């Protein structure tokens, strides 16, 4: 395939593979904590940051990252304030992000076309700076999970036992939310803000149907994610499809096939 020799496609492939590893790694913990919707929330806030970046002529992805990090702190603060209704924090921050993004769009209508790439994904436009940022976030997430695997496993399966054992629960909750903010903010240029949460949840949803253990579910989640990224990019590049949408639809297809196979096996 000639497209494999193109620098823009090579950058897209590298960026997609890195995100394909990082998103399910975090996704398994978010799903277990019933925080699947946090991806949508942080992506909407990131878009507000991207819009502000275009408005004030600052690197958009960096502004999106800053906004997502601030939103992650706000979510944890609200979760502490509404212990009984913790999901309210996600709804409040999502509403704020959408409203702020809409306001910034109205202030800078000239950059609407540029922001559209972040809404629907523009993986072929990844430049070297974008790629380094994606790589840095991916490495950070992988190292954090590897170094804190046992603690995270205990915390997310039995928080009371983790508290009794003396684990800093608040630290890990904030860390996971912040890492999610980072991966969401750097992923929006790859699949778009409207689709980015699917990279976090759908591979995990498929893996949980087949996995025999927690570690197995992580491995399968990464396999599903990487298969969708690589095959999706090759399909999109070959027959001129939207790459972000192709990747997500392949993930949905994998999930449907997994559900069908599991039902068949049970019968």
C-alpha positions in Angstrom: 0.0 0.0 0.0 1.5 3.3 -1.1 -0.3 5.2 1.7 2.0 3.5 4.2 4.9 5.4 2.8 3.2 8.8 3.3 4.6 10.7 6.4 1.1 12.0 7.4 -0.2 8.4 7.5 2.8 7.2 9.4 2.2 9.9 12.0 -1.5 9.0 12.2 -0.7 5.3 12.6 1.8 5.9 15.4 -0.6 8.3 17.2 -3.5 5.9 16.8 -1.4 2.9 18.2 -0.3 4.9 21.2 -3.8 6.0 22.0 -5.0 2.5 21.3 -2.9 1.3 24.2 -3.6 4.1 26.7 -7.4 4.4 26.4 -8.4 0.8 27.3 -5.8 0.8 30.1 -7.6 3.6 31.8 -11.0 2.5 30.5 -11.1 -0.7 32.5 -10.7 1.3 35.8 -13.3 3.9 34.7 -15.8 1.2 33.8 -15.4 -0.6 37.1 -15.9 2.6 38.9 -19.0 3.4 36.8 -17.4 6.5 35.4 -17.8 5.6 31.8 -19.4 9.0 30.9 -16.5 11.0 32.3 -14.9 10.7 28.8 -17.8 12.6 27.2 -17.6 15.3 29.9 -13.9 15.9 29.6 -14.0 15.9 25.8 -16.6 18.7 25.8 -14.6 20.7 28.2 -11.5 20.1 26.1 -13.3 21.5 23.1 -13.9 24.7 25.0 -10.2 24.9 25.7 -9.4 24.2 22.0 -11.8 27.0 21.0 -10.1 29.4 23.5 -6.7 28.4 22.0 -7.8 29.4 18.6 -9.3 32.6 20.0 -6.2 33.8 21.7 -3.7 32.2 19.3 -2.3 29.6 21.7 -1.6 25.9 20.7 -5.2 24.5 20.8 -4.3 21.0 22.1 -2.4 22.4 25.0 -5.3 24.7 26.0 -7.7 21.7 25.7 -5.4 19.7 28.0 -5.4 22.5 30.6 -9.2 22.8 30.5 -9.5 19.0 30.9 -7.2 19.0 33.9 -9.1 21.8 35.5 -12.3 19.9 34.9 -10.9 16.8 36.4 -10.2 18.7 39.7 -13.7 20.2 39.6 -15.2 16.7 39.1 -13.4 15.3 42.1 -14.3 18.4 44.2 -18.0 18.0 43.3 -17.9 14.3 43.9 -16.7 15.0 47.4 -19.4 17.6 47.9 -22.2 15.3 46.6 -21.1 12.0 48.0 -24.6 10.4 47.7 -25.1 11.8 44.2 -21.6 11.6 42.8 -22.8 11.3 39.2 -24.0 14.9 39.5 -20.4 16.1 39.2 -20.2 14.7 35.7 -23.5 16.2 34.6 -22.6 19.7 36.0 -19.1 19.8 34.4 -20.5 18.5 31.1 -23.1 21.2 31.0 -20.5 23.8 31.9 -18.2 22.6 29.1 -20.9 22.6 26.4 -22.0 26.1 27.4 -18.5 27.5 27.5 -17.6 25.9 24.1 -20.8 27.4 22.6 -19.9 30.8 24.0 -16.4 30.7 22.6 -17.6 29.5 19.2 -19.9 32.6 19.1 -17.0 34.9 19.9 -14.7 33.5 17.2 -16.8 32.3 14.3 -13.8 32.6 12.0 -12.1 29.5 13.5 -15.2 27.3 13.5 -13.9 25.3 10.5 -10.6 24.6 12.5 -12.5 23.5 15.6 -14.6 21.1 13.5 -11.5 18.9 13.1 -11.4 18.5 16.8 -15.1 17.7 17.0 -15.0 14.9 14.4 -11.3 14.0 14.4 -8.5 14.9 12.0 -5.9 12.2 12.7 -4.2 12.9 9.3 -3.3 16.4 10.4 -1.2 15.2 13.4 2.1 17.1 13.4 5.3 16.3 15.3 4.2 18.4 18.3 0.9 16.6 18.5 2.7 13.2 18.2 5.1 14.0 21.0 2.2 15.1 23.2 0.3 11.9 22.5 3.5 9.8 23.2 4.2 11.6 26.5 0.6 11.0 27.8 0.6 7.4 26.6 4.0 6.7 28.3 2.8 8.4 31.5 -0.4 6.3 31.7 1.5 3.1 31.0 4.1 3.8 33.7 1.5 4.8 36.2 -0.6 1.6 35.7 2.5 -0.6 35.8 3.9 1.0 39.0 0.5 1.1 40.8 -1.2 -2.0 39.4 -1.7 -3.9 42.7 -2.9 -0.7 44.5 -5.3 0.1 41.7 -6.7 -3.4 41.5 -7.5 -3.4 45.2 -8.9 0.1 45.2 -11.2 -0.5 42.3 -12.5 -3.8 43.4 -12.8 -3.2 47.1 -12.5 0.4 48.2 -13.2 -0.4 51.9 -10.3 -2.9 52.0 -8.1 -0.4 50.3 -8.9 2.2 52.9 -8.3 -0.2 55.8 -4.9 -1.2 54.3 -3.9 2.5 54.3 -3.9 3.3 50.6 -4.3 7.0 49.7 -7.7 6.6 48.0 -8.1 10.3 47.3 -4.7 10.4 45.6 -5.6 7.5 43.3 -9.0 8.9 42.5 -7.6 12.2 41.5 -4.7 10.6 39.6 -7.1 8.5 37.5 -9.3 11.5 36.7 -6.3 13.6 35.8 -4.9 10.8 33.5 -8.3 10.5 31.9 -8.3 14.2 31.3 -4.9 14.0 29.6 -5.7 11.1 27.4 -9.1 12.5 26.3 -7.6 15.9 25.5 -4.8 14.4 23.3 -7.3 11.9 21.6 -9.8 14.5 20.4 -7.7 15.2 17.3 -7.5 11.5 16.5 -11.2 10.5 16.7 -12.9 13.7 17.7 -14.5 15.0 20.8 -17.9 13.5 19.9 -16.4 10.0 19.6 -13.4 9.9 21.9 -15.2 8.3 24.9 -15.9 5.2 22.7 -12.1 4.4 22.7 -12.3 4.4 26.5 -15.4 2.2 26.9 -16.2 0.0 23.9 -12.9 -2.1 23.9 -13.4 -2.6 27.6 -17.1 -3.6 27.1 -16.0 -6.2 24.5 -13.2 -7.5 26.6 -15.3 -8.0 29.7 -17.5 -10.4 27.8 -14.6 -12.7 27.1 -12.1 -12.1 29.8 -11.3 -14.8 32.4 -9.5 -12.4 34.8 -8.8 -8.7 35.3 -5.4 -8.8 33.6 -7.0 -10.8 30.7 -9.6 -8.0 30.3 -6.9 -5.4 30.0 -5.0 -7.4 27.4 -8.2 -8.1 25.3 -9.2 -4.4 25.6 -5.9 -3.3 24.1 -6.1 -6.0 21.4 -9.6 -4.8 20.4 -8.5 -1.2 20.4 -5.4 -1.7 18.4 -7.2 -3.9 15.8 -9.8 -1.2 15.3 -7.2 1.6 15.0 -4.9 -0.2 12.5 -7.6 -1.8 10.4 -9.8 1.4 10.6 -6.9 3.6 9.4 -6.0 1.3 6.6 -9.6 1.1 5.4 -10.1 4.8 5.7 -6.9 5.6 3.9 -7.6 3.1 1.1 -11.2 3.9 0.3 -11.4 7.5 1.6 -13.5 7.1 4.7 -13.6 9.3 7.8 -10.8 7.7 10.0 -12.3 8.5 13.4 -15.7 7.2 12.5 -14.3 4.1 10.9 -12.3 3.2 14.0 -15.3 3.6 16.3 -17.7 1.7 14.0 -15.1 -1.2 13.9 -15.1 -1.2 17.7 -18.9 -1.4 17.7 -18.7 -4.3 15.2 -16.2 -6.1 17.4 -18.6 -5.6 20.3 -21.6 -6.9 18.4 -19.6 -10.0 17.1 -18.4 -10.7 20.6 -22.0 -10.5 22.0 -23.3 -12.8 19.2 -20.4 -15.3 19.7 -21.0 -15.3 23.5 -24.7 -15.9 23.1 -24.1 -18.7 20.6 -21.6 -20.3 22.9 -24.0 -20.2 25.8 -26.7 -21.8 23.7 
